[in-house]
Amino acid sequence: MSQDAIVMLREDHKEVKALFREFQKSTTTDARKGKIVEKVIELLTVHTYIENEVMYPRVRELLPELEGDVLESYEEHHVADVLVMELTAMSPGDERFEAKTTVLIENVTHHIDEEESDWFPKVRDGLSRTQLREIGEELAAAKERAPRRPEQPSALKKTIDAVIS
């Protein structure tokens, strides 16, 4: 049986937030922080891709009253995309690596909190279980084809669009 779209997105959120917590521990070494950021970049690249390509367009279509929420989410992804692209060119030894990662963590955490406390309940109230499972199937398919790195063509196009929009 396919999974509910919101459940899938919450699982992604949990995984990213766990990495954020590990990054912020005072005992985490620079080398480990570099590996964590690499994994965060991969997860966020996939997650923003599937939300931008599937979840947001479907919600806009099915629940036009949530248009403002969707547009705000696109903008929050834009900020994350720019930070992710900048972080891909950095290493843990760079002066601004820790600061830039902290700003990414703050922005993404705000986005996650807003989605989970405000947006997801509105979507769950507005869509049927069947619709949420259908969108979940679409998300799963998009995840399979999603870019894993921001410099991959499908992710790069999204980032360039974000930067010049």
C-alpha positions as CSV (number, residue, x, y, z in Angstrom):
1,M,0.0,0.0,0.0
2,S,1.3,3.4,-0.9
3,Q,2.2,5.9,1.8
4,D,0.5,9.2,2.6
5,A,2.3,12.2,1.2
6,I,2.5,14.0,4.5
7,V,3.8,11.0,6.3
8,M,6.6,10.7,3.7
9,L,7.5,14.4,4.0
10,R,7.5,14.2,7.8
11,E,10.0,11.3,7.6
12,D,12.3,13.4,5.4
13,H,12.0,16.2,8.0
14,K,12.9,13.9,10.8
15,E,16.0,12.6,9.0
16,V,17.3,16.1,8.3
17,K,16.6,17.4,11.8
18,A,18.6,14.5,13.3
19,L,21.5,15.5,11.1
20,F,21.1,19.2,12.2
21,R,21.2,18.1,15.9
22,E,24.4,16.1,15.3
23,F,26.0,19.0,13.5
24,Q,25.3,21.3,16.4
25,K,26.8,19.1,19.1
26,S,30.0,20.6,20.5
27,T,31.7,17.2,20.3
28,T,31.2,16.8,16.5
29,T,34.5,17.1,14.7
30,D,35.1,19.3,11.6
31,A,35.5,16.1,9.5
32,R,32.2,14.8,10.7
33,K,30.5,18.2,10.2
34,G,31.7,18.0,6.5
35,K,30.1,14.6,6.1
36,I,26.9,15.7,7.8
37,V,26.7,18.7,5.5
38,E,27.2,16.5,2.4
39,K,24.3,14.3,3.5
40,V,22.1,17.3,4.4
41,I,22.8,18.7,0.9
42,E,21.8,15.4,-0.7
43,L,18.6,15.1,1.4
44,L,17.5,18.7,0.9
45,T,18.2,18.5,-2.9
46,V,15.9,15.5,-3.1
47,H,13.3,16.9,-0.7
48,T,13.0,20.3,-2.3
49,Y,12.8,18.7,-5.7
50,I,9.9,16.4,-4.8
51,E,8.0,19.1,-3.0
52,N,8.6,21.6,-5.9
53,E,7.8,19.1,-8.6
54,V,4.9,17.2,-7.0
55,M,3.6,18.3,-3.7
56,Y,3.3,22.1,-4.2
57,P,1.8,21.9,-7.7
58,R,-0.7,19.3,-6.7
59,V,-1.8,21.2,-3.6
60,R,-2.1,24.4,-5.7
61,E,-4.3,22.5,-8.1
62,L,-6.5,20.8,-5.5
63,L,-6.6,23.4,-2.7
64,P,-6.3,26.9,-4.4
65,E,-7.0,28.6,-1.1
66,L,-3.5,27.5,0.0
67,E,-1.8,29.4,-2.8
68,G,-0.2,31.9,-0.4
69,D,1.3,29.1,1.7
70,V,2.6,27.3,-1.4
71,L,4.2,30.5,-2.7
72,E,5.9,31.2,0.7
73,S,7.2,27.6,0.7
74,Y,8.7,28.1,-2.8
75,E,10.5,31.2,-1.5
76,E,11.8,29.3,1.6
77,H,13.1,26.7,-0.8
78,H,14.8,29.4,-2.8
79,V,16.8,30.6,0.3
80,A,17.8,27.0,1.1
81,D,18.8,26.3,-2.6
82,V,21.1,29.4,-2.6
83,L,22.7,28.3,0.8
84,V,23.1,24.7,-0.4
85,M,24.8,25.8,-3.6
86,E,27.2,28.0,-1.6
87,L,27.9,25.2,0.8
88,T,28.8,22.7,-2.0
89,A,31.8,24.9,-2.8
90,M,33.0,25.1,0.8
91,S,34.8,22.8,3.3
92,P,34.7,22.6,7.1
93,G,37.9,24.6,7.2
94,D,36.4,27.6,5.5
95,E,35.9,30.6,7.7
96,R,32.1,30.9,7.0
97,F,31.3,27.2,6.7
98,E,29.9,26.8,10.2
99,A,28.0,30.2,10.0
100,K,26.5,29.4,6.6
101,T,25.4,25.9,7.8
102,T,23.9,27.5,10.9
103,V,21.9,29.9,8.8
104,L,20.7,26.9,6.6
105,I,19.7,25.0,9.7
106,E,17.7,28.0,11.1
107,N,16.0,28.6,7.7
108,V,15.1,24.9,7.1
109,T,14.0,24.4,10.7
110,H,11.7,27.3,10.4
111,H,10.3,25.9,7.1
112,I,9.8,22.5,8.6
113,D,8.1,23.8,11.7
114,E,5.8,26.0,9.7
115,E,4.9,23.1,7.3
116,E,4.3,20.6,10.1
117,S,2.3,22.9,12.4
118,D,0.3,25.0,9.9
119,W,0.5,23.8,6.3
120,F,0.3,20.0,6.7
121,P,-2.9,20.2,8.9
122,K,-4.6,22.4,6.3
123,V,-3.6,19.9,3.5
124,R,-4.8,16.9,5.5
125,D,-8.1,18.6,6.2
126,G,-8.6,19.6,2.6
127,L,-7.6,16.3,0.9
128,S,-8.9,12.8,1.2
129,R,-6.8,9.8,2.3
130,T,-6.9,8.6,-1.3
131,Q,-5.6,11.8,-2.7
132,L,-2.8,11.9,-0.1
133,R,-1.8,8.3,-1.0
134,E,-1.9,9.2,-4.7
135,I,0.4,12.2,-4.1
136,G,2.5,9.9,-2.0
137,E,3.0,7.6,-5.0
138,E,3.9,10.6,-7.1
139,L,6.4,11.7,-4.5
140,A,8.0,8.2,-4.3
141,A,8.4,8.2,-8.1
142,A,9.9,11.7,-8.1
143,K,12.3,10.7,-5.3
144,E,13.6,7.9,-7.6
145,R,14.5,10.3,-10.4
146,A,15.4,13.3,-8.2
147,P,18.8,14.8,-8.3
148,R,21.1,14.0,-5.4
149,R,23.5,16.9,-5.8
150,P,22.6,20.5,-6.5
151,E,24.9,20.7,-9.5
152,Q,23.0,17.9,-11.4
153,P,21.1,19.4,-14.3
154,S,17.5,19.1,-12.9
155,A,18.6,20.6,-9.5
156,L,20.8,23.2,-11.2
157,K,17.9,24.4,-13.3
158,K,15.8,24.7,-10.1
159,T,18.6,26.6,-8.4
160,I,19.3,28.9,-11.3
161,D,15.5,29.7,-11.5
162,A,15.6,30.5,-7.8
163,V,18.6,32.8,-8.1
164,I,17.3,34.8,-11.1
165,S,13.7,34.9,-10.0
